[in-house]
Amino acid sequence: MARSKYKSDISEALHTSAEALYKVRAIDKAMMRDFDARHLTVPPEIEPAEIKRLPEIE
């Protein structure tokens, strides 16, 4: 799994705590999705042509 990118150090701390709460079922999936939306960055969209130019992994 790829490492998540956080909006800030505070966002990383809050999200990491929320992940721990989610694992012990102290918060539900909907609340975890809310934490994801608030604290994780959105990766830029890549056009198909750009993907095609990426080197192939052997």
Backbone bond lengths (Angstrom), bond angles and torsions (degrees), N, CA, C in turn:
res aa  C-N    CA-C-N  psi(-1)  N-CA   C-N-CA  omega(-1)  CA-C   N-CA-C  phi
1 M - - - 1.447 - - 1.526 109.18 -
2 A 1.326 115.74 139.50 1.456 120.66 -179.53 1.523 110.33 -71.98
3 R 1.317 115.21 149.97 1.456 120.64 178.24 1.520 108.63 -73.37
4 S 1.320 117.22 135.36 1.461 122.18 -179.30 1.521 110.59 -74.54
5 K 1.322 115.44 149.22 1.458 121.81 175.21 1.523 107.66 -106.94
6 Y 1.310 115.64 129.45 1.451 121.21 -176.97 1.518 110.40 -104.60
7 K 1.335 116.42 154.69 1.453 121.32 -179.56 1.520 112.63 -69.99
8 S 1.342 117.36 -28.08 1.465 121.61 179.30 1.531 108.50 -162.45
9 D 1.317 116.22 173.74 1.467 120.49 176.92 1.530 110.97 -63.73
10 I 1.329 116.06 -37.70 1.467 119.84 178.51 1.525 110.02 -65.55
11 S 1.327 116.61 -42.11 1.465 120.82 177.90 1.525 110.69 -60.44
12 E 1.324 116.36 -39.45 1.466 120.08 178.44 1.527 110.86 -62.65
13 A 1.328 116.81 -44.51 1.467 120.57 -179.89 1.528 111.39 -64.08
14 L 1.325 116.87 -44.93 1.463 120.58 179.66 1.526 111.72 -64.46
15 H 1.324 116.11 -43.54 1.461 120.03 -178.33 1.524 111.22 -67.54
16 T 1.323 116.93 -39.57 1.462 120.65 178.18 1.531 110.43 -62.64
17 S 1.321 116.79 -40.79 1.465 120.47 176.85 1.522 110.93 -64.68
18 A 1.328 116.31 -41.33 1.466 120.39 178.78 1.530 110.62 -63.73
19 E 1.332 117.24 -38.96 1.472 120.43 177.45 1.527 110.80 -60.27
20 A 1.328 116.30 -41.76 1.468 119.96 178.92 1.529 110.60 -64.43
21 L 1.324 117.06 -41.97 1.460 120.90 177.60 1.525 111.17 -63.81
22 Y 1.322 116.34 -38.40 1.465 120.64 179.07 1.534 110.90 -65.34
23 K 1.315 116.17 -40.63 1.470 120.17 -179.53 1.522 112.59 -62.77
24 V 1.335 117.25 -32.40 1.466 120.21 178.84 1.531 111.14 -96.27
25 R 1.324 115.91 11.49 1.466 123.91 176.29 1.522 113.77 63.09
26 A 1.324 116.17 31.33 1.464 120.41 176.18 1.533 111.00 -84.43
27 I 1.344 116.81 -21.90 1.464 121.50 172.48 1.520 107.68 -128.65
28 D 1.334 116.20 155.38 1.464 119.93 -177.03 1.526 111.72 -92.92
29 K 1.327 114.85 176.50 1.455 121.74 -176.20 1.530 111.49 -63.22
30 A 1.322 117.87 -38.26 1.463 121.09 179.67 1.523 110.97 -62.31
31 M 1.320 117.21 -42.16 1.460 120.45 179.16 1.532 110.15 -68.04
32 M 1.328 117.74 -36.61 1.465 120.45 178.03 1.522 110.55 -65.41
33 R 1.341 117.21 -39.07 1.467 120.25 176.48 1.526 110.21 -62.81
34 D 1.336 117.19 -36.56 1.453 121.24 176.96 1.534 110.66 -63.60
35 F 1.334 117.12 -43.80 1.471 120.50 176.10 1.524 110.55 -61.66
36 D 1.332 117.53 -41.36 1.465 120.63 177.65 1.527 110.64 -58.00
37 A 1.325 116.40 -48.33 1.464 121.44 -177.72 1.527 111.82 -63.54
38 R 1.321 116.84 -36.58 1.461 120.24 -176.59 1.530 113.94 -80.70
39 H 1.336 117.33 -29.30 1.462 119.07 -168.44 1.525 116.03 -117.34
40 L 1.331 118.34 -13.80 1.461 120.27 178.70 1.526 110.09 -99.55
41 T 1.324 116.57 144.75 1.456 120.10 176.77 1.522 109.32 -80.14
42 V 1.317 115.71 155.91 1.460 121.57 178.48 1.528 107.38 -96.50
43 P 1.336 117.58 125.44 1.461 119.04 179.60 1.528 110.56 -67.74
44 P 1.330 117.04 149.74 1.465 119.44 179.34 1.531 110.45 -68.22
45 E 1.337 115.33 149.80 1.459 119.23 177.30 1.519 109.14 -73.61
46 I 1.315 115.17 143.20 1.467 121.43 178.66 1.515 107.66 -117.05
47 E 1.314 115.54 127.59 1.466 121.03 179.02 1.528 109.39 -71.71
48 P 1.330 117.51 151.55 1.466 120.52 179.45 1.533 113.26 -54.87
49 A 1.331 116.79 -37.30 1.467 119.86 179.83 1.527 111.06 -64.57
50 E 1.335 116.71 -36.34 1.465 120.65 178.25 1.527 110.60 -67.55
51 I 1.311 116.21 -39.59 1.464 120.57 179.08 1.522 109.73 -63.85
52 K 1.317 115.94 -40.89 1.464 120.64 -178.76 1.532 111.32 -62.88
53 R 1.344 117.28 -31.02 1.468 120.78 -179.27 1.527 113.04 -78.45
54 L 1.327 118.06 -14.30 1.463 120.12 178.78 1.532 109.94 -64.34
55 P 1.328 117.36 142.10 1.460 118.73 179.56 1.539 111.09 -65.64
56 E 1.289 114.46 142.11 1.458 119.04 178.96 1.511 110.43 -74.46
57 I 1.320 115.78 142.90 1.464 121.37 176.43 1.517 107.83 -86.11
58 E 1.307 115.44 128.28 1.475 119.27 -177.36 1.481 112.16 -83.36
